[in-house]
Amino acid sequence: MISSVITSGAVFLISLFQALPIAAFPAASKIDGYSIGDITWEIQTSPGGPVVNVTGTVQEVIKYAEKVNPNFRSDFTLD
Ligand SMILES: *[C@@H]1O[C@H](CO)[C@@H](O)[C@H](O)[C@H]1NC(C)=O
């Protein structure tokens, strides 16, 4: 998976662990009208726990979530 994505302002919903990408930061793109940027995901790190913004790839977001909640995968049945 690449660390950047092409965005068009659309909102993507990942139902796996209820993460909602909320922002993409503009960068140069070779496609008119589109930009390339990192995605910020608004995620809940544990059931009933705090909601935080994490910027990066989905792999980086999961890595962060596992760091703050070692039970993240089992809490959200990702395994
Ligand atoms: C995450 O960022 C968005 C956009 O800036 C903001 O509206 C939202 O309140 C933030 N969420 C948290 C948990 O900080």
Ligand as a Chemical Component Dictionary entry (heavy atoms), coordinates in Angstrom:
data_LIG
# 
_chem_comp.id                   LIG 
_chem_comp.type                 NON-POLYMER 
_chem_comp.pdbx_formal_charge   0 
_chem_comp.three_letter_code    LIG 
# 
loop_
_chem_comp_atom.comp_id 
_chem_comp_atom.atom_id 
_chem_comp_atom.alt_atom_id 
_chem_comp_atom.type_symbol 
_chem_comp_atom.charge 
_chem_comp_atom.model_Cartn_x 
_chem_comp_atom.model_Cartn_y 
_chem_comp_atom.model_Cartn_z 
_chem_comp_atom.pdbx_ordinal 
LIG C1 C1 C 0 -10.058 15.592 14.327 1  
LIG O1 O1 O 0 -9.876  16.592 13.380 2  
LIG C2 C2 C 0 -11.094 17.167 12.899 3  
LIG C3 C3 C 0 -10.741 18.145 11.813 4  
LIG O2 O2 O 0 -9.809  19.048 12.245 5  
LIG C4 C4 C 0 -11.853 17.800 14.032 6  
LIG O3 O3 O 0 -13.080 18.289 13.564 7  
LIG C5 C5 C 0 -12.113 16.746 15.084 8  
LIG O4 O4 O 0 -12.730 17.338 16.193 9  
LIG C6 C6 C 0 -10.817 16.104 15.507 10 
LIG N1 N1 N 0 -11.103 15.007 16.413 11 
LIG C7 C7 C 0 -10.430 14.863 17.526 12 
LIG C8 C8 C 0 -10.814 13.677 18.340 13 
LIG O5 O5 O 0 -9.545  15.622 17.890 14 
# 
loop_
_chem_comp_bond.comp_id 
_chem_comp_bond.atom_id_1 
_chem_comp_bond.atom_id_2 
_chem_comp_bond.value_order 
_chem_comp_bond.pdbx_ordinal 
LIG C1 O1 SING 1  
LIG C1 C6 SING 2  
LIG O1 C2 SING 3  
LIG C2 C3 SING 4  
LIG C2 C4 SING 5  
LIG C3 O2 SING 6  
LIG C4 O3 SING 7  
LIG C4 C5 SING 8  
LIG C5 O4 SING 9  
LIG C5 C6 SING 10 
LIG C6 N1 SING 11 
LIG N1 C7 SING 12 
LIG C7 C8 SING 13 
LIG C7 O5 DOUB 14 
# 
